[in-house]
Amino acid sequence: MGEIGGRQHRKQHETQGQGAIAVNSMDHGMQGSEGRAPEDEANSLSLFGAVSLGTGVMIGAGIFALTGQVAALAGDSFPIAFLFAAVIVAFSAYSYVKLSNAFPSSGGVAMFLKEAYGLGTATGVFALLMYVSMVISESLVARTFGAYVLQIINLEPTSFWIPALGVALLAVAFMVNIAGNRAIQASQGVMAAIKVGGLAVFAIAGLWFINAANFTNGSQGTETFKSGGFLAGVALAILAYKGFTTITNSGGEIVDPHRNTGRAIIISIAISAVLYIALAVMVAGNLTLTEIIDAENFALAEAARPAFGNAGVWFTVVLAVVATASGVMASVFAASRMLAMLTRMKEVPHRHFRMPGTLRTHAMVYTVAFAIVLTILFDLRRIAALGAIFYLIMDIAIHWGILRHLRSRIDVRPTIVVTAIVLDVIVLAAFLWVKASEDTLILIVAAAGIALIVAGERLFMWSHTDSDGTMDM
């Protein structure tokens, strides 16, 4: 994968060692060994705040948005799909913990890719895939917010109101993020406590009412399941956990980042995995597979109805509103920081269009605007599929970068990293196989998106690089 980087585009950043680039004096707005940006508020995020951000994205984008879609692919085994996804993510998280401890920064994945592949096309392409997948997650969660709100407020047509409510949530998330880190940490802390505590109570109570017959109603015999649907479901369930990468974008602002960034990743994954699996079992035990698939975008609310009636539906919707709002706010926080870091690295072009404020503020405007467009144009199923494809490709690139370029700089166990790559490749291949048979358009869109990112990045590098390899922005 490193070969895609082409020529390194700054004369002052010469290739050293195994493809790593030493950035002299961090001259692109990144400051110090922590990779901080000028807008960073050092030590402004506690370990609890970082965990709140991670669980905010994961729980908001996970169990509420994806339960029905994972069930449609994996059949009766969808709770096991969430378990398998947690195992795969655990292997994957090993790399991010090691990278976060070694290179904590506000750029997160962008900084990791730069350390592995150097400044150039490879870093730009893979980082943009991650950035796009983050914005896709914002859109996914924003539409999920709209779908749950409409369970208690009767507004027609839903085709208008679901994206409209999602756009409204994105606007609110923008305002909270503009208010600064303290506002984010305070809001995320409160919402994390509400949703984690509420969902734990909901899962425990719902488990008392499960019907064992619902766990096996013959779905394992379907063609989708036989043709790799379970592994495809695992690939989609991984998307529910990818919010842990949000924490890596906060490394320049977390207290004691060399220790707490990795710890926050581990804690947030563990909390989310326990909740996901418990809730998936509860849903599977209270609804038939057909009912889950029919509900799809609001499966948890429907699962509450048999046991708790309308009161349970209201309780679930309130939790969903809190969780999805929290998820969008945390995702905007992380995605805008990553885009700002890519801009400082001069991996992407930037125009301020006479907007006031810092570079990070501009990145936040672009991020929210992009998410609004996706929220309006795409339905939940296709948004989730695109996010899963882009994320898994980027994830493989992260692991490969460690094996190929960073083993001499960070202490890792190669067998764990290789296992993470193999697992990613298996579930990505299964997901693409299933989508090729049932929704070819999404593969065309994904391929076009990747081609556009690669072509755009190559053109940007070529158009701003002198014949001697010096880039003039």
Phi and psi in degrees as a GROMACS rama.xvg file:
@    title "Ramachandran Plot"
@    xaxis  label "Phi"
@    yaxis  label "Psi"
@TYPE xy
-62.2206  -24.0878  GLY-2
-65.0573  -22.8593  GLU-3
-66.3449  -15.2724  ILE-4
-66.2609  -22.4038  GLY-5
62.783  -152.781  GLY-6
-74.8129  145.105  ARG-7
-77.5851  134.283  GLN-8
-101.523  13.4071  HIS-9
-128.845  127.439  ARG-10
-63.9504  -34.2055  LYS-11
-77.7062  -7.85961  GLN-12
-111.835  84.4519  HIS-13
-82.8865  147.276  GLU-14
-65.9545  132.848  THR-15
-129.078  143.1  GLN-16
60.0189  -130.02  GLY-17
-93.0353  52.0929  GLN-18
87.6983  1.86309  GLY-19
-79.7759  151.135  ALA-20
-113.854  128.256  ILE-21
-91.2465  117.279  ALA-22
-92.0408  108.667  VAL-23
-66.8014  119.371  ASN-24
57.5092  18.0025  SER-25
50.5455  55.1454  MET-26
-82.7923  12.2366  ASP-27
-112.193  34.1205  HIS-28
93.7815  -10.1685  GLY-29
-87.4898  135.699  MET-30
-125.069  134.872  GLN-31
73.7046  175.089  GLY-32
-69.3082  -17.1445  SER-33
-83.6879  -6.70472  GLU-34
68.255  37.0759  GLY-35
-80.6248  150.956  ARG-36
-96.4472  160.67  ALA-37
-56.5913  -32.3574  PRO-38
-82.2349  -8.9089  GLU-39
-60.4766  142.269  ASP-40
-107.502  94.9472  GLU-41
-57.7764  137.324  ALA-42
61.1846  24.4691  ASN-43
-89.6141  -10.006  SER-44
-118.797  122.955  LEU-45
-79.8649  173.818  SER-46
-59.8181  -41.8542  LEU-47
-62.302  -40.9934  PHE-48
-63.8962  -39.4569  GLY-49
-66.9542  -41.3981  ALA-50
-64.0025  -38.7056  VAL-51
-62.0959  -39.7127  SER-52
-64.289  -44.7756  LEU-53
-64.1103  -48.8626  GLY-54
-68.218  -28.4296  THR-55
-59.7162  -46.2683  GLY-56
-73.3547  -44.3579  VAL-57
-65.0661  -51.968  MET-58
-71.7235  -30.8359  ILE-59
-68.3971  -40.1478  GLY-60
-92.7217  -9.03714  ALA-61
-93.4872  -92.4825  GLY-62
-64.6966  -32.9859  ILE-63
-73.5926  -42.1003  PHE-64
-84.9871  -27.8504  ALA-65
-116.343  -7.51817  LEU-66
-55.1392  -50.821  THR-67
-63.9451  -39.8512  GLY-68
-68.3695  -40.2151  GLN-69
-65.238  -40.1969  VAL-70
-63.562  -37.4469  ALA-71
-63.7049  -29.7851  ALA-72
-89.662  -43.1227  LEU-73
-95.0068  -8.24567  ALA-74
69.4806  -148.887  GLY-75
-59.401  -20.2745  ASP-76
-86.3889  13.2241  SER-77
-63.183  -30.9896  PHE-78
-61.825  -35.4955  PRO-79
-69.0393  -30.8302  ILE-80
-61.3903  -40.0693  ALA-81
-65.6156  -35.663  PHE-82
-66.66  -47.579  LEU-83
-60.1705  -40.5832  PHE-84
-61.1966  -38.9197  ALA-85
-63.4012  -38.9811  ALA-86
-65.1082  -45.7975  VAL-87
-62.3108  -42.8003  ILE-88
-65.24  -33.2114  VAL-89
-62.236  -43.6875  ALA-90
-62.9602  -42.9614  PHE-91
-64.3896  -42.4722  SER-92
-62.3823  -25.4042  ALA-93
-54.1539  -44.9373  TYR-94
-64.0251  -42.6904  SER-95
-69.1166  -35.0793  TYR-96
-64.4098  -46.4617  VAL-97
-61.6538  -43.3827  LYS-98
-67.5556  -39.5795  LEU-99
-66.2222  -37.6832  SER-100
-68.2948  -33.4415  ASN-101
-84.2299  -39.3585  ALA-102
-131.789  62.4377  PHE-103
-67.3558  133.26  PRO-104
-162.209  169.281  SER-105
-78.2224  -10.9025  SER-106
-87.6541  -15.8921  GLY-107
52.1725  -117.22  GLY-108
-58.5941  -37.7017  VAL-109
-60.406  -42.1837  ALA-110
-67.3669  -40.2935  MET-111
-60.988  -43.758  PHE-112
-65.7014  -37.7149  LEU-113
-63.8352  -40.7987  LYS-114
-65.3654  -34.8018  GLU-115
-81.6244  -45.2452  ALA-116
-109.614  -7.72693  TYR-117
78.174  170.496  GLY-118
-74.7011  122.083  LEU-119
166.177  -165.462  GLY-120
-63.9149  -41.4744  THR-121
-58.8369  -50.013  ALA-122
-59.9986  -45.0996  THR-123
-61.3068  -46.4016  GLY-124
-64.4844  -51.9991  VAL-125
-67.6758  -36.4155  PHE-126
-66.5092  -38.5477  ALA-127
-68.068  -33.9664  LEU-128
-60.9294  -41.9071  LEU-129
-66.3234  -43.922  MET-130
-60.2824  -45.7021  TYR-131
-63.1296  -39.9082  VAL-132
-64.5035  -32.8088  SER-133
-67.4178  -43.2462  MET-134
-67.6904  -36.4712  VAL-135
-59.3058  -41.9554  ILE-136
-61.3623  -39.6773  SER-137
-58.7819  -44.3031  GLU-138
-66.9083  -40.8734  SER-139
-58.0995  -47.8418  LEU-140
-70.9413  -36.8795  VAL-141
-62.0796  -43.2271  ALA-142
-68.4905  -34.5098  ARG-143
-63.1571  -39.5465  THR-144
-55.1762  -48.2811  PHE-145
-62.4256  -41.5618  GLY-146
-62.3689  -38.9477  ALA-147
-75.1903  -39.0909  TYR-148
-58.6871  -38.8393  VAL-149
-70.661  -8.34571  LEU-150
-73.5311  -20.8326  GLN-151
-119.292  -12.4783  ILE-152
-120.969  116.732  ILE-153
-83.4782  98.2688  ASN-154
-124.312  134.903  LEU-155
-126.529  148.087  GLU-156
-82.6958  147.617  PRO-157
-64.8001  -29.4654  THR-158
-61.6084  -24.862  SER-159
-90.8184  -45.9192  PHE-160
-73.6754  -31.9184  TRP-161
-61.3404  -53.2992  ILE-162
-67.0429  -32.9161  PRO-163
-63.5474  -44.4773  ALA-164
-66.4637  -36.2702  LEU-165
-62.7805  -42.112  GLY-166
-63.4712  -39.9672  VAL-167
-61.7835  -41.2794  ALA-168
-64.0199  -41.3427  LEU-169
-61.1302  -37.8274  LEU-170
-64.2568  -42.6451  ALA-171
-64.2713  -42.6292  VAL-172
-60.1499  -38.3907  ALA-173
-61.6069  -44.8032  PHE-174
-65.7081  -39.2535  MET-175
-65.2944  -42.0127  VAL-176
-65.6574  -36.7014  ASN-177
-62.4416  -30.1352  ILE-178
-67.3181  -17.6083  ALA-179
111.12  174.729  GLY-180
-62.6621  -37.5041  ASN-181
-66.4171  -38.2738  ARG-182
-65.7367  -40.6296  ALA-183
-62.8628  -48.5187  ILE-184
-63.4815  -41.5715  GLN-185
-65.2153  -46.4065  ALA-186
-67.2276  -41.5159  SER-187
-66.5694  -37.4278  GLN-188
-62.8436  -45.8063  GLY-189
-65.6177  -47.3599  VAL-190
-66.799  -34.7477  MET-191
-63.8156  -42.6662  ALA-192
-63.4255  -41.1408  ALA-193
-65.0636  -49.4325  ILE-194
-76.0176  -39.7645  LYS-195
-66.2761  -46.9004  VAL-196
-64.1063  -44.2346  GLY-197
-65.0919  -43.1178  GLY-198
-68.8209  -33.689  LEU-199
-63.5434  -45.1083  ALA-200
-62.8354  -43.5245  VAL-201
-61.6758  -43.7539  PHE-202
-65.8397  -45.1803  ALA-203
-63.4324  -45.1874  ILE-204
-65.5984  -41.8047  ALA-205
-66.0718  -29.5994  GLY-206
-65.0827  -23.6442  LEU-207
-70.7354  -20.5399  TRP-208
-107.515  8.48496  PHE-209
-68.1388  149.633  ILE-210
-110.583  113.131  ASN-211
-57.4924  -28.7  ALA-212
-63.9187  -24.6768  ALA-213
-70.7344  -18.6603  ASN-214
-74.633  -22.8213  PHE-215
-137.12  98.333  THR-216
-125.19  30.2011  ASN-217
89.4864  5.87785  GLY-218
-69.1914  -21.8016  SER-219
-62.8086  -14.1971  GLN-220
-89.1496  -1.05365  GLY-221
-74.2322  156.781  THR-222
-64.4312  -37.511  GLU-223
-60.3036  -44.5645  THR-224
-62.8796  -44.4922  PHE-225
-64.7861  -30.5214  LYS-226
-92.0753  21.356  SER-227
103.705  14.9975  GLY-228
-61.4965  -36.3231  GLY-229
-62.1533  -48.3465  PHE-230
-65.1806  -34.9028  LEU-231
-63.9606  -38.9483  ALA-232
-62.9475  -38.3464  GLY-233
-62.2761  -42.5368  VAL-234
-59.3223  -42.0236  ALA-235
-70.4412  -36.9532  LEU-236
-64.9481  -30.0113  ALA-237
-58.9668  -35.0349  ILE-238
-58.3194  -29.5056  LEU-239
-69.3746  -20.8898  ALA-240
-100.864  -12.9077  TYR-241
-66.4213  -9.98897  LYS-242
-60.3633  -14.9211  GLY-243
-62.075  -24.6991  PHE-244
-66.8842  -18.6293  THR-245
-55.0543  -37.5378  THR-246
-64.0848  -33.9447  ILE-247
-65.4961  -22.5237  THR-248
-82.8566  3.78579  ASN-249
-114.431  6.39757  SER-250
-58.9242  -30.1859  GLY-251
-75.1806  -7.36063  GLY-252
-125.069  -5.64805  GLU-253
-81.0912  142.746  ILE-254
-62.7713  130.636  VAL-255
47.7754  64.2911  ASP-256
-63.1964  -30.2051  PRO-257
-63.7913  -23.9571  HIS-258
-104.898  -47.0926  ARG-259
-77.0708  -24.2772  ASN-260
-63.4517  -49.909  THR-261
-63.9477  -39.8172  GLY-262
-64.4549  -39.7437  ARG-263
-64.1575  -37.4977  ALA-264
-61.327  -48.8055  ILE-265
-63.3141  -45.5344  ILE-266
-64.0859  -44.3325  ILE-267
-66.9268  -37.9578  SER-268
-65.4069  -43.247  ILE-269
-61.984  -45.6853  ALA-270
-61.2959  -47.2115  ILE-271
-65.9249  -40.0717  SER-272
-62.4522  -45.2946  ALA-273
-60.7611  -44.7868  VAL-274
-66.6421  -45.2849  LEU-275
-57.5893  -49.3405  TYR-276
-66.8836  -42.6257  ILE-277
-62.4757  -43.9642  ALA-278
-69.9593  -37.0544  LEU-279
-63.2589  -41.5998  ALA-280
-64.1425  -40.8242  VAL-281
-63.0843  -44.1714  MET-282
-63.6638  -46.1846  VAL-283
-62.3502  -30.2995  ALA-284
-85.6872  -16.515  GLY-285
-104.755  -13.5525  ASN-286
-133.315  150.556  LEU-287
-74.1143  163.379  THR-288
-59.5298  -39.5807  LEU-289
-61.0842  -42.1511  THR-290
-65.5723  -38.2031  GLU-291
-64.7672  -45.3376  ILE-292
-66.7174  -38.2722  ILE-293
-64.0865  -40.5235  ASP-294
-72.2047  -39.7506  ALA-295
41.156  -77.6019  GLU-296
-77.8485  -9.41256  ASN-297
-141.167  44.2898  PHE-298
-62.1573  -36.8445  ALA-299
-64.6318  -38.5297  LEU-300
-63.7101  -41.8138  ALA-301
-66.7714  -34.8191  GLU-302
-66.9337  -25.2961  ALA-303
-77.8081  -23.0155  ALA-304
-64.6947  -47.173  ARG-305
-60.164  -38.0146  PRO-306
-87.7655  -38.4392  ALA-307
-120.704  -2.22963  PHE-308
69.2616  -155.111  GLY-309
-65.0709  -30.6509  ASN-310
-62.2415  -39.2696  ALA-311
-66.1984  -37.2142  GLY-312
-63.4373  -46.0003  VAL-313
-60.5776  -44.4332  TRP-314
-60.0886  -44.4262  PHE-315
-65.106  -42.3685  THR-316
-63.6949  -40.9627  VAL-317
-60.6783  -45.6534  VAL-318
-61.9452  -40.7107  LEU-319
-63.94  -41.1  ALA-320
-62.2409  -45.0236  VAL-321
-64.1821  -45.734  VAL-322
-65.8139  -44.2629  ALA-323
-70.1034  -38.0357  THR-324
-61.8166  -44.513  ALA-325
-60.8375  -42.8426  SER-326
-62.9411  -43.2069  GLY-327
-65.6898  -43.5045  VAL-328
-60.7418  -45.204  MET-329
-67.3338  -37.2893  ALA-330
-68.957  -40.1955  SER-331
-61.3038  -41.3021  VAL-332
-55.22  -50.4749  PHE-333
-74.433  -45.331  ALA-334
-63.8668  -40.1558  ALA-335
-66.7392  -35.1704  SER-336
-67.4993  -38.9577  ARG-337
-66.7737  -42.9549  MET-338
-64.2481  -39.0692  LEU-339
-63.6422  -40.3579  ALA-340
-65.8177  -41.0117  MET-341
-61.2749  -36.3264  LEU-342
-66.3406  -42.5146  THR-343
-66.4708  -33.2684  ARG-344
-71.5053  -10.6659  MET-345
61.5888  39.113  LYS-346
-92.4673  -16.8252  GLU-347
-137.273  151.464  VAL-348
-72.5503  160.037  PRO-349
-143.768  135.597  HIS-350
-132.553  131.243  ARG-351
-89.5396  -13.4344  HIS-352
50.186  36.8971  PHE-353
63.0784  20.0718  ARG-354
-74.7618  141.959  MET-355
-76.2781  172.575  PRO-356
94.5726  -177.091  GLY-357
-84.5231  172.112  THR-358
-58.5283  -39.3722  LEU-359
-64.8261  -36.4125  ARG-360
-63.0056  -42.7319  THR-361
-62.2491  -43.2536  HIS-362
-60.8559  -35.7405  ALA-363
-67.6004  -39.0903  MET-364
-62.2508  -47.3464  VAL-365
-63.3969  -40.2495  TYR-366
-63.3861  -47.9078  THR-367
-66.9876  -39.0535  VAL-368
-62.7305  -43.2067  ALA-369
-62.0654  -44.6305  PHE-370
-63.4948  -37.2984  ALA-371
-62.7919  -44.0996  ILE-372
-60.2014  -45.9327  VAL-373
-64.8872  -38.4644  LEU-374
-61.4746  -37.3444  THR-375
-76.4904  -37.7799  ILE-376
-89.4496  -30.6412  LEU-377
-114.777  146.847  PHE-378
-84.8865  171.384  ASP-379
-61.5161  -42.1112  LEU-380
-61.557  -45.7383  ARG-381
-75.04  -33.7728  ARG-382
-60.1836  -45.8138  ILE-383
-64.0004  -41.6297  ALA-384
-62.2116  -45.2726  ALA-385
-61.0206  -43.8861  LEU-386
-60.7847  -42.5157  GLY-387
-64.0075  -44.0516  ALA-388
-63.6703  -50.3303  ILE-389
-63.2058  -42.2545  PHE-390
-65.3816  -45.4402  TYR-391
-64.6024  -37.2643  LEU-392
-62.7108  -46.5666  ILE-393
-62.8639  -40.3489  MET-394
-61.8527  -42.3366  ASP-395
-61.0872  -39.758  ILE-396
-63.4316  -38.3442  ALA-397
-60.9808  -49.6484  ILE-398
-64.113  -42.9121  HIS-399
-62.7474  -38.4409  TRP-400
-61.3921  -37.007  GLY-401
-65.5984  -48.2879  ILE-402
-63.9438  -40.9286  LEU-403
-82.4626  -35.0009  ARG-404
-126.697  -21.5082  HIS-405
-115.019  2.31439  LEU-406
-63.6603  -25.3196  ARG-407
-82.7356  -9.69692  SER-408
-110.408  -24.4408  ARG-409
-130.82  149.135  ILE-410
-86.8864  105.981  ASP-411
-131.474  158.526  VAL-412
-96.4393  110.197  ARG-413
-56.2427  -33.8931  PRO-414
-62.2217  -35.8674  THR-415
-68.87  -42.5161  ILE-416
-66.5913  -42.5359  VAL-417
-62.5123  -41.7408  VAL-418
-59.8235  -41.2919  THR-419
-60.9747  -41.6116  ALA-420
-63.8443  -47.3553  ILE-421
-60.2535  -45.2404  VAL-422
-63.8167  -42.7265  LEU-423
-59.9426  -44.7727  ASP-424
-63.6762  -41.3166  VAL-425
-62.3495  -49.6654  ILE-426
-72.9173  -32.912  VAL-427
-65.6501  -43.3902  LEU-428
-61.7077  -43.2916  ALA-429
-63.9143  -40.9469  ALA-430
-64.0121  -44.6785  PHE-431
-64.2979  -38.0155  LEU-432
-62.2648  -46.9389  TRP-433
-65.6707  -44.182  VAL-434
-65.4686  -31.7351  LYS-435
-63.6239  -28.8773  ALA-436
-90.5718  -22.2373  SER-437
-119.71  -18.3803  GLU-438
-154.51  71.7614  ASP-439
-62.1408  -30.3774  THR-440
-58.4107  -38.3438  LEU-441
-68.1185  -31.3788  ILE-442
-70.1509  -36.6929  LEU-443
-64.2398  -44.0271  ILE-444
-63.0347  -42.9384  VAL-445
-63.0544  -45.9648  ALA-446
-63.2376  -41.1106  ALA-447
-64.5582  -40.0802  ALA-448
-62.8794  -44.9869  GLY-449
-64.2249  -43.6132  ILE-450
-61.6888  -40.0481  ALA-451
-64.7255  -41.8646  LEU-452
-64.6317  -45.9723  ILE-453
-62.9984  -48.6513  VAL-454
-63.2051  -42.9277  ALA-455
-63.5164  -41.0771  GLY-456
-68.4873  -42.2081  GLU-457
-63.3354  -42.4764  ARG-458
-63.5833  -41.3322  LEU-459
-62.6269  -44.2735  PHE-460
-63.8204  -46.0675  MET-461
-63.1802  -43.0712  TRP-462
-74.087  -14.4745  SER-463
-117.823  18.4166  HIS-464
-120.072  129.259  THR-465
-74.6334  170.442  ASP-466
-64.3732  -23.8687  SER-467
-91.7004  6.55655  ASP-468
93.1775  6.56343  GLY-469
-92.9977  131.142  THR-470
-91.7708  131.31  MET-471
-113.845  107.898  ASP-472
